[in-house]
Amino acid sequence: MTREERQLREAIVAKCRWMNASGLNQGTSGNISARYKDRMLITPSATPYDAMKPDMIAAMPIDGKEYGSWEGPLQPSTEWRFHLDIMRGRPDVGGVVHTHSTYATVLAIARKPIPACHYMMAAFGGNDIRCAGYARYGTKELSELALAALEGRNGCLLANHGMIAVGANLDKAMWLAVELETIARQYYLSLALGAPHILGEEEIAETARGFSTYGLQPPKAKPAKARLTTAAARKRPEKKLSTKR
Ligand SMILES: [Zn+2]
């Protein structure tokens, strides 16, 4: 195993623990995957996150002949189908986060898509977050419904189930999972207050243009920025030390 793959596996475990500690997810209901070259690394089925170790992460070929084949000491998450189908159908996606976070799930139970109630909707690639129709967990049918709801989007709700957020890498996918749950909570509360004002297509498009000129990525995506700083610091360690002295 390369150092890079090891680090990605460690990041998956760390993100699983973080998403439960932060309240975004409960128990072992969520699952996370990340693209590593021609394989998908995915959390194992029904394994408590505090007992999960990087070696327990399952690996599945993304475009192999044997759809659904896997390697590892434990079976991949029961939701491996939509993770794998997203990786196959969306080459832009490097990370997938699935949770049963409360407010996104509440809206999914009411089968309510989320309209552009907040400008952060622009981070999801369009004017709404769709709600995929219902199919039993783990099925190919659910995967197909999820992929359709994710068309041109970085997130969707799953009817009577939860939500999915996708990103170019694991950090972005987790950031969007938090944003999706936040927008879901804001929308739910604005519905409780009554008559929320919804932004128009042009307002969301304008925000999306703002995001694209803000920098390499939307605001708040701090992990990537931190990496850049670290890489820059690594290049000239002597200079940094001498400046301090
Ligand atoms: Zn689920």
Boltz pocket constraint, residues with backbone or C-beta under 6 A from the ligand:
constraints:
  - pocket:
      binder: B
      contacts: [[A, 29], [A, 30], [A, 79], [A, 98], [A, 99], [A, 100], [A, 137], [A, 161], [A, 162]]
      max_distance: 6.0
